[in-house]
Amino acid sequence: MREQIAFFVSIFPALWEGLIVSLKLSAGALILGFTIGLPMALARTYGKGIVKKIAIAYIETIRGTPMVVQLFIIYFGLPDLGILIDRIPAAIIALGINSSAYQAEYFRGAIQSIDSGQMMAAEALGMTKKQAVRHIILPQALRIVLPPWSNEVIYMVKYTSVAFLIAVPELMARGKMIISWTFKPLEVLFWVGVIYVIVLSIIAKIVDLVELKISIPGFQMSREDHY
């Protein structure tokens, strides 16, 4: 056991650097996913004609193709069109675009869970549809969506491991590098797994606390319902 702990101490600095990269990738991807996903959810829920069709096509196309394919198109495919993107930005864009489609569906479900009578009441009071969505629907939907959306936070930290395929030095890539130096795959992967479990447990606890803080009593969407 002492040898294992000593080994972990010796490789921890490299794994820590990889973890920081993974968390940065996750944060960037989640922000990008939110920025794209929420408008797509609104377009799919309230849009009409071509706007709604574009939103549906985008969401279904992204959800229907593997993340690795999306990553390779952005990093290896776009240079053929003269668009060069560095590794880390390419990973953030690919992860963010993938996340946006799933976030859009989380948001759409939360929006549709709100009683349609609230929209009718808002319009009866003289609000436009845009005002009702902005001031009545969205504030509730963003609170309701937190439990299922928190799954995306947890998944995203794990999904960053695909970035090692384009040589981004995230946690898994660091682990593979250490394996090539030490020839101890089992021990390295064990400690990588331990780090993932600890970090994701902390993130889940933080999200749970935020959820309790802003939840609407008697009106929540369970996280477990979305596993």
RAJOBEL-V804310 format. One record per helix or strand of 2 or more residues. SS is the DSSP state (h for helix, s for strand). FROM is the first residue (numbers start at 0). TO is the last residue. If there is no record, write none. Layout:
ss = [SS:SS]
from = [FROM:FROM]
to = [TO:TO]
This chain:
ss = [h:h:h:h:h:h:h:h:h:h]
from = [1:49:66:86:115:128:145:170:184:223]
to = [45:62:80:111:123:143:165:181:213:225]
